[in-house]
Amino acid sequence: MKRVMVRNALLNGLPPEESAVIFPRLRSINFPRNAILREQRRPLETIGFVETGLVSLRRLSGESSIEIALVGPQGVLGASVLLGPRNSLYQSVAVTAGSLLTISADEFLAVIGDCPRLGERVLGNVHGLLLNSSQIALCGMRHSLEQRLAGWICYASETLGNSPIPVTQHYLSTVLGLRRAGVTEALIRFENEELITRARGTLRIRSSELLRQRACCCHSICAGGRCTSS
């Protein structure tokens, strides 16, 4: 079989026999920034392996929301179908433009038994999301605004391969559940200390090592959980 090049860590390097099963069933789609890719509590009709871009998974309650995880080319959307429920647990929103390799949920469940390596990786991804959920709850109670913000920026930048992050103070305050004024003040401090630069609604890390020192331990714990899916 001709080798298929993919960016997604869960699909990359699969045994040839699994690649032959799963790759012909995948369909590539592009999505714009701010697109809602999955709605919370709606039926999961497709599974989406992120090839490029960054996706925010959010839990909604009334008019409030909190970000549970960031998903990039290391992850997949809709993996919870392996656990039984067919409704989405989260709302999935594109932080950046990007692309997915998708497969229908029914087809995925029908063939995953023939792809044990992929199944193991996808379940590892689900484990990472569960870890993120519990860690974020603990982080919100124990760590300062500055620690949480530094951790989010580090995590997002690493997920994007150290590319600029297209976010605003309003976005960060919303997904992290923080005061906008506090976020603005912390970003100004980071910029004055030459940890980041800001321009036209984007952030770029100037010193990842120093910024990681300002972040809480949750950043490294969540990054470790993400690695279980690769």
C-alpha positions as CSV (number, residue, x, y, z in Angstrom):
1,M,0.0,0.0,0.0
2,K,1.2,3.5,-0.8
3,R,2.3,5.4,2.3
4,V,-0.2,8.1,3.2
5,M,1.3,11.2,4.8
6,V,-0.7,12.6,7.7
7,R,0.0,15.2,10.4
8,N,-2.2,13.8,13.1
9,A,-0.2,12.0,15.8
10,L,-2.9,9.3,16.3
11,L,-3.0,8.3,12.6
12,N,0.7,8.8,11.9
13,G,2.8,5.6,12.0
14,L,0.0,3.1,12.2
15,P,0.7,-0.5,11.1
16,P,0.2,-0.9,7.3
17,E,-2.8,-3.3,7.8
18,E,-4.6,-0.6,10.0
19,S,-3.7,2.2,7.6
20,A,-5.3,0.1,4.8
21,V,-8.5,-0.1,6.8
22,I,-8.8,3.5,8.1
23,F,-7.2,5.8,5.5
24,P,-9.6,5.1,2.6
25,R,-12.5,6.0,4.8
26,L,-11.2,9.4,5.8
27,R,-12.4,12.6,4.3
28,S,-10.5,15.9,4.6
29,I,-12.4,19.1,5.5
30,N,-11.2,22.6,6.2
31,F,-12.6,24.9,8.9
32,P,-12.4,28.6,9.5
33,R,-11.4,30.4,12.7
34,N,-14.3,30.5,15.2
35,A,-16.2,27.7,13.5
36,I,-18.4,25.6,15.8
37,L,-17.3,22.1,14.9
38,R,-19.4,20.2,17.5
39,E,-22.3,21.3,19.7
40,Q,-22.6,20.1,23.2
41,R,-25.2,17.3,23.7
42,R,-25.8,16.9,20.0
43,P,-25.4,13.5,18.3
44,L,-21.9,12.7,17.2
45,E,-22.2,11.9,13.5
46,T,-18.5,12.1,12.7
47,I,-15.1,11.6,14.3
48,G,-12.5,14.2,13.4
49,F,-8.7,13.8,13.6
50,V,-7.2,17.3,13.7
51,E,-4.5,17.7,11.0
52,T,-3.9,21.5,11.4
53,G,-5.1,24.2,13.7
54,L,-6.3,24.5,17.3
55,V,-9.7,23.6,18.7
56,S,-11.1,24.6,22.1
57,L,-13.3,22.0,23.9
58,R,-15.8,23.8,26.2
59,R,-18.4,22.8,28.7
60,L,-21.5,25.0,28.6
61,S,-23.9,25.8,31.5
62,G,-26.5,28.4,30.7
63,E,-24.7,31.5,29.4
64,S,-21.4,30.5,31.0
65,S,-18.6,28.3,29.6
66,I,-15.3,26.9,30.6
67,E,-12.5,25.5,28.5
68,I,-11.8,21.8,29.2
69,A,-9.0,21.2,26.7
70,L,-7.2,22.4,23.6
71,V,-6.9,19.9,20.8
72,G,-4.4,20.1,18.0
73,P,-2.7,17.6,15.6
74,Q,-2.1,15.4,18.6
75,G,-5.8,14.7,19.1
76,V,-9.3,13.8,17.9
77,L,-12.8,15.2,18.2
78,G,-15.7,12.8,19.1
79,A,-13.6,10.0,20.6
80,S,-16.1,9.5,23.4
81,V,-18.2,7.3,21.1
82,L,-15.9,4.5,22.1
83,L,-17.3,4.8,25.6
84,G,-20.9,4.4,24.5
85,P,-22.6,7.8,24.6
86,R,-23.4,9.1,21.1
87,N,-23.9,12.8,22.2
88,S,-21.1,15.2,22.3
89,L,-19.9,16.0,25.8
90,Y,-18.4,19.4,24.8
91,Q,-18.8,22.2,22.4
92,S,-15.8,22.3,20.0
93,V,-14.8,25.7,18.7
94,A,-12.0,26.5,16.3
95,V,-9.4,28.8,17.8
96,T,-7.6,29.0,14.5
97,A,-8.4,27.9,11.0
98,G,-7.4,24.4,10.3
99,S,-8.3,21.0,8.9
100,L,-9.7,17.6,10.0
101,L,-9.7,14.1,8.6
102,T,-13.2,12.8,9.3
103,I,-15.0,9.5,9.3
104,S,-18.6,8.8,10.2
105,A,-19.1,7.6,13.8
106,D,-20.9,4.5,12.6
107,E,-18.1,3.5,10.2
108,F,-15.5,4.3,12.8
109,L,-17.2,1.9,15.4
110,A,-17.5,-0.7,12.7
111,V,-13.8,-0.9,11.8
112,I,-12.1,0.1,15.0
113,G,-12.0,-3.6,16.1
114,D,-9.7,-4.2,13.1
115,C,-7.4,-1.3,14.2
116,P,-6.2,-2.2,17.7
117,R,-3.2,0.3,17.7
118,L,-5.5,3.1,16.6
119,G,-8.1,2.1,19.2
120,E,-5.5,2.2,21.9
121,R,-4.3,5.6,20.9
122,V,-7.8,7.0,20.7
123,L,-8.7,5.7,24.2
124,G,-5.5,7.3,25.4
125,N,-6.8,10.6,24.0
126,V,-10.0,10.1,26.0
127,H,-8.0,9.4,29.1
128,G,-6.1,12.7,28.5
129,L,-9.3,14.7,28.2
130,L,-10.5,13.2,31.5
131,L,-7.2,14.2,33.1
132,N,-7.6,17.7,31.7
133,S,-11.1,18.1,33.1
134,S,-10.1,17.2,36.6
135,Q,-6.8,19.2,36.5
136,I,-8.6,22.3,35.3
137,A,-11.1,22.1,38.1
138,L,-8.2,21.9,40.6
139,C,-6.2,24.6,38.8
140,G,-9.1,27.1,39.1
141,M,-9.2,26.6,42.9
142,R,-5.5,26.5,43.7
143,H,-3.6,28.7,41.2
144,S,-3.3,32.4,40.5
145,L,-4.6,34.2,37.4
146,E,-1.0,34.8,36.2
147,Q,-0.1,31.1,36.6
148,R,-3.2,29.9,34.8
149,L,-2.7,32.4,32.0
150,A,1.0,31.6,31.5
151,G,0.1,27.9,31.4
152,W,-2.6,28.3,28.8
153,I,-0.3,30.3,26.5
154,C,2.5,27.7,26.8
155,Y,0.1,24.9,26.1
156,A,-1.5,26.6,23.2
157,S,1.8,27.6,21.6
158,E,3.2,24.0,22.0
159,T,0.1,22.6,20.4
160,L,0.4,24.9,17.5
161,G,4.1,24.1,17.0
162,N,5.2,27.5,18.5
163,S,3.2,29.5,16.0
164,P,1.6,32.8,16.9
165,I,-1.7,32.3,18.9
166,P,-4.7,34.4,17.5
167,V,-6.4,35.3,20.7
168,T,-7.6,38.5,22.5
169,Q,-7.9,39.4,26.1
170,H,-11.7,38.9,25.9
171,Y,-11.2,35.4,24.5
172,L,-8.8,34.4,27.3
173,S,-10.9,35.8,30.0
174,T,-14.0,34.0,28.7
175,V,-12.5,30.5,28.2
176,L,-10.4,30.6,31.5
177,G,-13.2,32.2,33.5
178,L,-11.0,35.1,34.6
179,R,-11.5,38.9,34.9
180,R,-10.7,40.6,31.7
181,A,-9.0,43.5,33.5
182,G,-6.8,41.0,35.3
183,V,-5.9,39.2,32.1
184,T,-5.0,42.5,30.4
185,E,-2.7,43.5,33.4
186,A,-1.0,40.1,33.3
187,L,-0.4,40.2,29.6
188,I,1.1,43.7,29.9
189,R,3.5,42.4,32.7
190,F,4.5,39.4,30.5
191,E,5.2,41.8,27.6
192,N,7.2,44.2,29.7
193,E,9.3,41.3,30.9
194,E,9.8,40.2,27.3
195,L,8.1,36.9,27.8
196,I,5.6,37.5,25.0
197,T,4.8,39.9,22.2
198,R,1.3,41.1,21.2
199,A,0.2,42.5,17.9
200,R,-3.2,42.7,16.1
201,G,-5.0,40.1,18.2
202,T,-2.1,37.6,18.4
203,L,0.3,36.4,21.0
204,R,3.8,35.0,20.4
205,I,6.1,33.6,23.1
206,R,9.5,35.2,23.2
207,S,10.9,33.1,26.0
208,S,9.2,29.8,26.5
209,E,11.5,28.7,29.3
210,L,10.9,31.8,31.4
211,L,7.1,31.8,30.7
212,R,6.9,28.1,31.7
213,Q,8.5,29.1,35.0
214,R,5.6,31.5,35.6
215,A,3.0,28.8,34.8
216,C,1.5,26.4,37.3
217,C,2.3,22.7,37.2
218,C,-1.1,22.0,35.5
219,H,0.5,22.9,32.1
220,S,3.0,20.1,32.2
221,I,0.4,17.6,33.7
222,C,-2.0,18.3,30.9
223,A,0.8,18.1,28.3
224,G,1.7,14.7,29.7
225,G,-1.9,13.6,29.5
226,R,-2.0,14.7,25.8
227,C,1.1,12.5,25.2
228,T,-0.8,9.4,26.2
229,S,-2.7,9.6,23.0
230,S,0.3,9.5,20.7
